Amino acid sequence: MGGAPTGDFVATALIWHDRVHGIGLVEPVGCAPEYRRRGLGQAVNLAALHALREAGGTDALVCPRGDDGYPQARALYQSIGFKPGARTKLYVTCQQRRRARPVT
């Protein structure tokens, strides 16, 4: 985790380690707005990735939004070596439920 001069935590990254397959899922990652653009996101991600490797992990996966409307996540992860992979799309259908009407 990253810290401010006051000792407060201002950046964090967590990796979920699948020990069976050796894969780590990076999420969530966050940084306090007033401390962004200082390399703290990179630092906490790299620290978490090193911890994953020390725990026996061999690969890591991250699933950021990262589209053109939200490029910050894509830029962060690519800056530390992640490469874009397959993207998924979520399709949702909304069906209006019919309300039961009392019989009179």
N, CA, C and O atoms as a GROMACS GRO file, in nm:
protein
  416
    1MET      N    1   0.083  -0.118   0.000
    1MET     CA    2   0.000   0.000   0.000
    1MET      C    3   0.087   0.123   0.000
    1MET      O    4   0.198   0.123   0.053
    2GLY      N    5   0.035   0.229  -0.059
    2GLY     CA    6   0.109   0.355  -0.065
    2GLY      C    7   0.065   0.447   0.046
    2GLY      O    8  -0.050   0.440   0.091
    3GLY      N    9   0.155   0.532   0.091
    3GLY     CA   10   0.122   0.620   0.202
    3GLY      C   11   0.153   0.765   0.175
    3GLY      O   12   0.239   0.799   0.093
    4ALA      N   13   0.080   0.850   0.245
    4ALA     CA   14   0.100   0.995   0.237
    4ALA      C   15   0.202   1.035   0.343
    4ALA      O   16   0.231   0.956   0.434
    5PRO      N   17   0.257   1.156   0.334
    5PRO     CA   18   0.349   1.203   0.438
    5PRO      C   19   0.287   1.201   0.578
    5PRO      O   20   0.358   1.195   0.678
    6THR      N   21   0.155   1.208   0.584
    6THR     CA   22   0.085   1.205   0.713
    6THR      C   23   0.074   1.064   0.770
    6THR      O   24   0.034   1.046   0.885
    7GLY      N   25   0.111   0.963   0.689
    7GLY     CA   26   0.098   0.825   0.732
    7GLY      C   27  -0.032   0.759   0.688
    7GLY      O   28  -0.052   0.640   0.710
    8ASP      N   29  -0.121   0.836   0.628
    8ASP     CA   30  -0.247   0.781   0.580
    8ASP      C   31  -0.223   0.696   0.455
    8ASP      O   32  -0.135   0.725   0.375
    9PHE      N   33  -0.303   0.591   0.440
    9PHE     CA   34  -0.298   0.511   0.318
    9PHE      C   35  -0.367   0.587   0.207
    9PHE      O   36  -0.477   0.638   0.226
   10VAL      N   37  -0.302   0.596   0.091
   10VAL     CA   38  -0.360   0.670  -0.021
   10VAL      C   39  -0.368   0.587  -0.149
   10VAL      O   40  -0.430   0.630  -0.246
   11ALA      N   41  -0.306   0.469  -0.150
   11ALA     CA   42  -0.313   0.383  -0.268
   11ALA      C   43  -0.308   0.238  -0.223
   11ALA      O   44  -0.239   0.203  -0.127
   12THR      N   45  -0.381   0.154  -0.293
   12THR     CA   46  -0.384   0.014  -0.256
   12THR      C   47  -0.408  -0.073  -0.379
   12THR      O   48  -0.471  -0.030  -0.476
   13ALA      N   49  -0.358  -0.196  -0.374
   13ALA     CA   50  -0.382  -0.295  -0.478
   13ALA      C   51  -0.394  -0.431  -0.409
   13ALA      O   52  -0.322  -0.459  -0.313
   14LEU      N   53  -0.483  -0.512  -0.459
   14LEU     CA   54  -0.505  -0.644  -0.403
   14LEU      C   55  -0.500  -0.747  -0.515
   14LEU      O   56  -0.552  -0.722  -0.624
   15ILE      N   57  -0.438  -0.860  -0.491
   15ILE     CA   58  -0.436  -0.968  -0.589
   15ILE      C   59  -0.495  -1.092  -0.523
   15ILE      O   60  -0.454  -1.133  -0.414
   16TRP      N   61  -0.593  -1.150  -0.591
   16TRP     CA   62  -0.652  -1.276  -0.549
   16TRP      C   63  -0.571  -1.387  -0.616
   16TRP      O   64  -0.563  -1.393  -0.739
   17HIS      N   65  -0.512  -1.474  -0.536
   17HIS     CA   66  -0.421  -1.576  -0.588
   17HIS      C   67  -0.492  -1.711  -0.598
   17HIS      O   68  -0.537  -1.766  -0.498
   18ASP      N   69  -0.502  -1.764  -0.719
   18ASP     CA   70  -0.552  -1.900  -0.743
   18ASP      C   71  -0.430  -1.991  -0.739
   18ASP      O   72  -0.357  -2.003  -0.837
   19ARG      N   73  -0.410  -2.053  -0.627
   19ARG     CA   74  -0.290  -2.135  -0.606
   19ARG      C   75  -0.288  -2.260  -0.694
   19ARG      O   76  -0.182  -2.311  -0.727
   20VAL      N   77  -0.404  -2.310  -0.730
   20VAL     CA   78  -0.411  -2.430  -0.813
   20VAL      C   79  -0.353  -2.402  -0.952
   20VAL      O   80  -0.279  -2.483  -1.007
   21HIS      N   81  -0.389  -2.286  -1.008
   21HIS     CA   82  -0.347  -2.253  -1.145
   21HIS      C   83  -0.232  -2.152  -1.150
   21HIS      O   84  -0.177  -2.127  -1.257
   22GLY      N   85  -0.195  -2.095  -1.036
   22GLY     CA   86  -0.084  -2.000  -1.031
   22GLY      C   87  -0.118  -1.862  -1.085
   22GLY      O   88  -0.028  -1.783  -1.114
   23ILE      N   89  -0.246  -1.834  -1.099
   23ILE     CA   90  -0.289  -1.706  -1.157
   23ILE      C   91  -0.334  -1.611  -1.048
   23ILE      O   92  -0.397  -1.652  -0.950
   24GLY      N   93  -0.301  -1.484  -1.065
   24GLY     CA   94  -0.347  -1.380  -0.973
   24GLY      C   95  -0.440  -1.285  -1.045
   24GLY      O   96  -0.412  -1.241  -1.157
   25LEU      N   97  -0.552  -1.252  -0.982
   25LEU     CA   98  -0.645  -1.153  -1.036
   25LEU      C   99  -0.624  -1.023  -0.961
   25LEU      O  100  -0.645  -1.017  -0.840
   26VAL      N  101  -0.582  -0.920  -1.032
   26VAL     CA  102  -0.555  -0.790  -0.973
   26VAL      C  103  -0.686  -0.713  -0.964
   26VAL      O  104  -0.742  -0.675  -1.067
   27GLU      N  105  -0.734  -0.689  -0.844
   27GLU     CA  106  -0.849  -0.605  -0.821
   27GLU      C  107  -0.886  -0.612  -0.674
   27GLU      O  108  -0.874  -0.721  -0.617
   28PRO      N  109  -0.928  -0.511  -0.611
   28PRO     CA  110  -0.938  -0.375  -0.662
   28PRO      C  111  -0.808  -0.298  -0.647
   28PRO      O  112  -0.720  -0.335  -0.568
   29VAL      N  113  -0.797  -0.193  -0.722
   29VAL     CA  114  -0.683  -0.101  -0.716
   29VAL      C  115  -0.741   0.038  -0.700
   29VAL      O  116  -0.839   0.073  -0.765
   30GLY      N  117  -0.682   0.117  -0.614
   30GLY     CA  118  -0.734   0.252  -0.597
   30GLY      C  119  -0.628   0.347  -0.547
   30GLY      O  120  -0.527   0.308  -0.489
   31CYS      N  121  -0.653   0.474  -0.572
   31CYS     CA  122  -0.562   0.580  -0.527
   31CYS      C  123  -0.646   0.703  -0.496
   31CYS      O  124  -0.735   0.740  -0.573
   32ALA      N  125  -0.620   0.765  -0.384
   32ALA     CA  126  -0.692   0.887  -0.348
   32ALA      C  127  -0.672   0.992  -0.456
   32ALA      O  128  -0.560   1.012  -0.503
   33PRO      N  129  -0.778   1.061  -0.495
   33PRO     CA  130  -0.769   1.156  -0.607
   33PRO      C  131  -0.655   1.257  -0.594
   33PRO      O  132  -0.589   1.289  -0.693
   34GLU      N  133  -0.632   1.308  -0.476
   34GLU     CA  134  -0.529   1.411  -0.461
   34GLU      C  135  -0.387   1.356  -0.471
   34GLU      O  136  -0.291   1.433  -0.473
   35TYR      N  137  -0.372   1.223  -0.478
   35TYR     CA  138  -0.239   1.162  -0.490
   35TYR      C  139  -0.218   1.092  -0.624
   35TYR      O  140  -0.117   1.024  -0.644
   36ARG      N  141  -0.312   1.108  -0.715
   36ARG     CA  142  -0.298   1.044  -0.846
   36ARG      C  143  -0.191   1.113  -0.930
   36ARG      O  144  -0.154   1.227  -0.902
   37ARG      N  145  -0.143   1.043  -1.032
   37ARG     CA  146  -0.041   1.093  -1.126
   37ARG      C  147   0.094   1.111  -1.058
   37ARG      O  148   0.173   1.196  -1.099
   38ARG      N  149   0.122   1.031  -0.955
   38ARG     CA  150   0.251   1.036  -0.885
   38ARG      C  151   0.323   0.901  -0.888
   38ARG      O  152   0.426   0.884  -0.824
   39GLY      N  153   0.268   0.806  -0.964
   39GLY     CA  154   0.329   0.674  -0.972
   39GLY      C  155   0.290   0.578  -0.862
   39GLY      O  156   0.344   0.467  -0.855
   40LEU      N  157   0.198   0.617  -0.775
   40LEU     CA  158   0.159   0.530  -0.665
   40LEU      C  159   0.081   0.408  -0.713
   40LEU      O  160   0.095   0.299  -0.658
   41GLY      N  161  -0.004   0.426  -0.817
   41GLY     CA  162  -0.076   0.312  -0.873
   41GLY      C  163   0.019   0.208  -0.927
   41GLY      O  164   0.000   0.088  -0.906
   42GLN      N  165   0.121   0.253  -0.996
   42GLN     CA  166   0.223   0.160  -1.046
   42GLN      C  167   0.294   0.092  -0.930
   42GLN      O  168   0.314  -0.030  -0.931
   43ALA      N  169   0.331   0.170  -0.830
   43ALA     CA  170   0.407   0.116  -0.718
   43ALA      C  171   0.330   0.008  -0.642
   43ALA      O  172   0.386  -0.097  -0.611
   44VAL      N  173   0.203   0.033  -0.611
   44VAL     CA  174   0.127  -0.067  -0.535
   44VAL      C  175   0.098  -0.190  -0.620
   44VAL      O  176   0.095  -0.302  -0.569
   45ASN      N  177   0.076  -0.171  -0.751
   45ASN     CA  178   0.055  -0.286  -0.839
   45ASN      C  179   0.180  -0.371  -0.848
   45ASN      O  180   0.173  -0.493  -0.838
   46LEU      N  181   0.294  -0.307  -0.867
   46LEU     CA  182   0.418  -0.382  -0.876
   46LEU      C  183   0.450  -0.455  -0.745
   46LEU      O  184   0.498  -0.568  -0.748
   47ALA      N  185   0.424  -0.392  -0.633
   47ALA     CA  186   0.446  -0.458  -0.503
   47ALA      C  187   0.356  -0.581  -0.490
   47ALA      O  188   0.399  -0.686  -0.443
   48ALA      N  189   0.231  -0.568  -0.531
   48ALA     CA  190   0.138  -0.681  -0.525
   48ALA      C  191   0.181  -0.792  -0.620
   48ALA      O  192   0.173  -0.910  -0.586
   49LEU      N  193   0.227  -0.756  -0.740
   49LEU     CA  194   0.273  -0.856  -0.836
   49LEU      C  195   0.398  -0.929  -0.786
   49LEU      O  196   0.411  -1.050  -0.807
   50HIS      N  197   0.487  -0.858  -0.721
   50HIS     CA  198   0.606  -0.923  -0.663
   50HIS      C  199   0.565  -1.019  -0.552
   50HIS      O  200   0.621  -1.128  -0.540
   51ALA      N  201   0.467  -0.979  -0.471
   51ALA     CA  202   0.418  -1.067  -0.364
   51ALA      C  203   0.354  -1.192  -0.424
   51ALA      O  204   0.369  -1.302  -0.371
   52LEU      N  205   0.281  -1.175  -0.535
   52LEU     CA  206   0.221  -1.289  -0.604
   52LEU      C  207   0.330  -1.386  -0.649
   52LEU      O  208   0.317  -1.507  -0.630
   53ARG      N  209   0.435  -1.334  -0.710
   53ARG     CA  210   0.544  -1.420  -0.757
   53ARG      C  211   0.610  -1.493  -0.640
   53ARG      O  212   0.640  -1.612  -0.650
   54GLU      N  213   0.633  -1.422  -0.529
   54GLU     CA  214   0.694  -1.484  -0.411
   54GLU      C  215   0.606  -1.595  -0.354
   54GLU      O  216   0.655  -1.689  -0.292
   55ALA      N  217   0.473  -1.583  -0.375
   55ALA     CA  218   0.378  -1.683  -0.326
   55ALA      C  219   0.359  -1.797  -0.425
   55ALA      O  220   0.279  -1.888  -0.400
   56GLY      N  221   0.433  -1.795  -0.537
   56GLY     CA  222   0.425  -1.903  -0.633
   56GLY      C  223   0.341  -1.874  -0.756
   56GLY      O  224   0.324  -1.962  -0.841
   57GLY      N  225   0.288  -1.754  -0.767
   57GLY     CA  226   0.210  -1.718  -0.885
   57GLY      C  227   0.297  -1.706  -1.007
   57GLY      O  228   0.412  -1.662  -0.999
   58THR      N  229   0.243  -1.744  -1.122
   58THR     CA  230   0.319  -1.738  -1.246
   58THR      C  231   0.259  -1.642  -1.348
   58THR      O  232   0.329  -1.597  -1.439
   59ASP      N  233   0.131  -1.611  -1.334
   59ASP     CA  234   0.062  -1.522  -1.428
   59ASP      C  235  -0.032  -1.432  -1.352
   59ASP      O  236  -0.074  -1.463  -1.240
   60ALA      N  237  -0.064  -1.319  -1.414
   60ALA     CA  238  -0.159  -1.227  -1.352
   60ALA      C  239  -0.256  -1.177  -1.458
   60ALA      O  240  -0.223  -1.167  -1.576
   61LEU      N  241  -0.376  -1.146  -1.413
   61LEU     CA  242  -0.483  -1.101  -1.499
   61LEU      C  243  -0.547  -0.978  -1.435
   61LEU      O  244  -0.564  -0.971  -1.314
   62VAL      N  245  -0.581  -0.883  -1.518
   62VAL     CA  246  -0.654  -0.766  -1.470
   62VAL      C  247  -0.767  -0.740  -1.568
   62VAL      O  248  -0.750  -0.757  -1.689
   63CYS      N  249  -0.881  -0.699  -1.518
   63CYS     CA  250  -0.998  -0.678  -1.603
   63CYS      C  251  -1.051  -0.535  -1.585
   63CYS      O  252  -1.162  -0.516  -1.535
   64PRO      N  253  -0.973  -0.436  -1.625
   64PRO     CA  254  -1.020  -0.299  -1.609
   64PRO      C  255  -1.122  -0.263  -1.716
   64PRO      O  256  -1.133  -0.331  -1.818
   65ARG      N  257  -1.195  -0.157  -1.691
   65ARG     CA  258  -1.284  -0.109  -1.796
   65ARG      C  259  -1.199  -0.072  -1.916
   65ARG      O  260  -1.217  -0.130  -2.023
   66GLY      N  261  -1.107   0.023  -1.903
   66GLY     CA  262  -1.005   0.050  -2.003
   66GLY      C  263  -1.048   0.085  -2.143
   66GLY      O  264  -0.966   0.082  -2.235
   67ASP      N  265  -1.174   0.118  -2.164
   67ASP     CA  266  -1.217   0.153  -2.300
   67ASP      C  267  -1.181   0.298  -2.329
   67ASP      O  268  -1.123   0.366  -2.245
   68ASP      N  269  -1.217   0.345  -2.448
   68ASP     CA  270  -1.179   0.480  -2.488
   68ASP      C  271  -1.239   0.588  -2.398
   68ASP      O  272  -1.185   0.698  -2.388
   69GLY      N  273  -1.349   0.557  -2.332
   69GLY     CA  274  -1.410   0.653  -2.241
   69GLY      C  275  -1.346   0.654  -2.103
   69GLY      O  276  -1.378   0.740  -2.021
   70TYR      N  277  -1.256   0.561  -2.077
   70TYR     CA  278  -1.192   0.550  -1.946
   70TYR      C  279  -1.050   0.497  -1.966
   70TYR      O  280  -1.019   0.384  -1.927
   71PRO      N  281  -0.964   0.578  -2.026
   71PRO     CA  282  -0.830   0.530  -2.065
   71PRO      C  283  -0.729   0.520  -1.951
   71PRO      O  284  -0.622   0.462  -1.970
   72GLN      N  285  -0.758   0.576  -1.834
   72GLN     CA  286  -0.659   0.578  -1.726
   72GLN      C  287  -0.617   0.438  -1.684
   72GLN      O  288  -0.499   0.411  -1.666
   73ALA      N  289  -0.714   0.350  -1.669
   73ALA     CA  290  -0.681   0.213  -1.625
   73ALA      C  291  -0.596   0.143  -1.730
   73ALA      O  292  -0.497   0.077  -1.697
   74ARG      N  293  -0.634   0.156  -1.855
   74ARG     CA  294  -0.557   0.092  -1.962
   74ARG      C  295  -0.414   0.144  -1.961
   74ARG      O  296  -0.320   0.065  -1.972
   75ALA      N  297  -0.396   0.273  -1.948
   75ALA     CA  298  -0.261   0.332  -1.946
   75ALA      C  299  -0.180   0.281  -1.828
   75ALA      O  300  -0.062   0.251  -1.842
   76LEU      N  301  -0.243   0.272  -1.710
   76LEU     CA  302  -0.173   0.225  -1.591
   76LEU      C  303  -0.123   0.082  -1.611
   76LEU      O  304  -0.006   0.053  -1.591
   77TYR      N  305  -0.213  -0.007  -1.651
   77TYR     CA  306  -0.175  -0.148  -1.661
   77TYR      C  307  -0.076  -0.173  -1.774
   77TYR      O  308   0.013  -0.256  -1.760
   78GLN      N  309  -0.091  -0.103  -1.885
   78GLN     CA  310   0.007  -0.120  -1.993
   78GLN      C  311   0.143  -0.066  -1.952
   78GLN      O  312   0.245  -0.116  -1.998
   79SER      N  313   0.146   0.036  -1.866
   79SER     CA  314   0.274   0.093  -1.823
   79SER      C  315   0.355  -0.003  -1.737
   79SER      O  316   0.476   0.013  -1.724
   80ILE      N  317   0.289  -0.104  -1.679
   80ILE     CA  318   0.363  -0.200  -1.597
   80ILE      C  319   0.372  -0.337  -1.665
   80ILE      O  320   0.407  -0.437  -1.602
   81GLY      N  321   0.340  -0.341  -1.795
   81GLY     CA  322   0.366  -0.462  -1.872
   81GLY      C  323   0.247  -0.546  -1.912
   81GLY      O  324   0.263  -0.644  -1.985
   82PHE      N  325   0.127  -0.512  -1.866
   82PHE     CA  326   0.010  -0.590  -1.908
   82PHE      C  327  -0.019  -0.561  -2.055
   82PHE      O  328   0.000  -0.449  -2.103
   83LYS      N  329  -0.064  -0.662  -2.125
   83LYS     CA  330  -0.100  -0.650  -2.266
   83LYS      C  331  -0.251  -0.668  -2.280
   83LYS      O  332  -0.310  -0.748  -2.207
   84PRO      N  333  -0.314  -0.594  -2.372
   84PRO     CA  334  -0.458  -0.613  -2.392
   84PRO      C  335  -0.489  -0.756  -2.437
   84PRO      O  336  -0.416  -0.816  -2.515
   85GLY      N  337  -0.599  -0.808  -2.386
   85GLY     CA  338  -0.644  -0.941  -2.423
   85GLY      C  339  -0.787  -0.934  -2.474
   85GLY      O  340  -0.836  -0.828  -2.514
   86ALA      N  341  -0.851  -1.046  -2.472
   86ALA     CA  342  -0.990  -1.052  -2.519
   86ALA      C  343  -1.079  -0.966  -2.430
   86ALA      O  344  -1.059  -0.957  -2.309
   87ARG      N  345  -1.176  -0.904  -2.491
   87ARG     CA  346  -1.273  -0.822  -2.418
   87ARG      C  347  -1.406  -0.896  -2.416
   87ARG      O  348  -1.436  -0.973  -2.507
   88THR      N  349  -1.483  -0.872  -2.314
   88THR     CA  350  -1.616  -0.931  -2.307
   88THR      C  351  -1.719  -0.821  -2.309
   88THR      O  352  -1.692  -0.707  -2.270
   89LYS      N  353  -1.838  -0.855  -2.355
   89LYS     CA  354  -1.949  -0.761  -2.352
   89LYS      C  355  -2.060  -0.825  -2.273
   89LYS      O  356  -2.086  -0.945  -2.285
   90LEU      N  357  -2.126  -0.747  -2.195
   90LEU     CA  358  -2.238  -0.794  -2.115
   90LEU      C  359  -2.367  -0.751  -2.184
   90LEU      O  360  -2.388  -0.632  -2.210
   91TYR      N  361  -2.451  -0.846  -2.211
   91TYR     CA  362  -2.580  -0.817  -2.270
   91TYR      C  363  -2.687  -0.848  -2.166
   91TYR      O  364  -2.687  -0.955  -2.105
   92VAL      N  365  -2.777  -0.754  -2.148
   92VAL     CA  366  -2.881  -0.770  -2.048
   92VAL      C  367  -3.015  -0.748  -2.115
   92VAL      O  368  -3.032  -0.656  -2.195
   93THR      N  369  -3.111  -0.832  -2.081
   93THR     CA  370  -3.247  -0.810  -2.130
   93THR      C  371  -3.334  -0.774  -2.011
   93THR      O  372  -3.318  -0.827  -1.901
   94CYS      N  373  -3.423  -0.686  -2.034
   94CYS     CA  374  -3.518  -0.646  -1.930
   94CYS      C  375  -3.657  -0.690  -1.973
   94CYS      O  376  -3.706  -0.649  -2.078
   95GLN      N  377  -3.716  -0.771  -1.894
   95GLN     CA  378  -3.851  -0.814  -1.924
   95GLN      C  379  -3.943  -0.758  -1.818
   95GLN      O  380  -3.918  -0.772  -1.698
   96GLN      N  381  -4.047  -0.696  -1.862
   96GLN     CA  382  -4.142  -0.638  -1.768
   96GLN      C  383  -4.223  -0.751  -1.708
   96GLN      O  384  -4.280  -0.833  -1.780
   97ARG      N  385  -4.227  -0.755  -1.579
   97ARG     CA  386  -4.305  -0.858  -1.511
   97ARG      C  387  -4.451  -0.817  -1.508
   97ARG      O  388  -4.486  -0.702  -1.481
   98ARG      N  389  -4.533  -0.914  -1.535
   98ARG     CA  390  -4.676  -0.889  -1.526
   98ARG      C  391  -4.718  -0.900  -1.381
   98ARG      O  392  -4.683  -0.995  -1.311
   99ARG      N  393  -4.793  -0.804  -1.339
   99ARG     CA  394  -4.841  -0.807  -1.201
   99ARG      C  395  -4.968  -0.890  -1.194
   99ARG      O  396  -5.056  -0.880  -1.280
  100ALA      N  397  -4.975  -0.969  -1.093
  100ALA     CA  398  -5.098  -1.046  -1.072
  100ALA      C  399  -5.207  -0.948  -1.026
  100ALA      O  400  -5.187  -0.866  -0.937
  101ARG      N  401  -5.320  -0.962  -1.087
  101ARG     CA  402  -5.433  -0.876  -1.050
  101ARG      C  403  -5.534  -0.958  -0.970
  101ARG      O  404  -5.568  -1.071  -1.006
  102PRO      N  405  -5.580  -0.898  -0.864
  102PRO     CA  406  -5.680  -0.972  -0.786
  102PRO      C  407  -5.808  -0.994  -0.866
  102PRO      O  408  -5.851  -0.906  -0.941
  103VAL      N  409  -5.866  -1.108  -0.849
  103VAL     CA  410  -5.992  -1.141  -0.914
  103VAL      C  411  -6.105  -1.082  -0.830
  103VAL      O  412  -6.110  -1.103  -0.709
  104THR      N  413  -6.195  -1.007  -0.895
  104THR     CA  414  -6.308  -0.949  -0.821
  104THR      C  415  -6.438  -1.009  -0.862
  104THR      O  416  -6.543  -0.971  -0.810
   0.00000   0.00000   0.00000
